[in-house]
Amino acid sequence: DSTSFGPEVYDRSLTLLRKAVKIDPGYAGARSSLAMILSQRTINGLSGEDFEMDKEEALAMIEESVRLEPNDITVLENAGLVWTHHGEGLRAREALRQAVELSPLDMIAWGYLGFNLGWSGNSEEVDEAVEILGRLLELAPRHPSTPYWNYFLTNALTRQGKLKEAEAAGNSALAMQPSFYVVWISMANIYGHQGQDDKAKEAIANSMAINPILTPAMAADRLRTIAMSDETVEPMISGMRKAGLLEEK
């Protein structure tokens, strides 16, 4: 269940997916889902000392998945997510555009494309991301991925400077999934941009109460990798710096 956020959920999913891959090594869908869960662990600060090992396994697993089934929608979706997480955003974008071309009604693929464009794209691509994610939320407000879509939208809107709209999207994500701790980090950044330092610090405290490993500095590092440049990531982290949650550059 990729819409739940506790460490035990990742561990349970990994156990089941490793079993599936062992039973059928050529099952590309299971391989790609295993890569996706490993990647989620790294990006959300749950790998701990196993970060490099999880990252390397995720990237190797997704490469093999794409080799086995280059036109499988699940494989392309997971490849897009894994590659976006690890700084290969352009390659990820190609995979996700291929996915939505092959399956135009697949909301998961569209959501991941919105994530990629909104967090690592240029200004026109950010606009496209906001349009995509807004459309998904309008079409399917009760979809299980709605918290993710709102989270993806939060940082895309922050990059556009639409802070009140970004705050509303973040609050929507948290209303549906209160344990979605990475959203609190984005909220801290938004509050910092708005000069609400106390609320920014409270948001980080909320996140770290759920996952104390993911510090603001670690989160900023992960975001920088996704964004692929200091310039692109700056609106997504500079609010935390303004609130004194990150060291000055």
Disulfide bonds with the S-S distance in Angstrom:
none
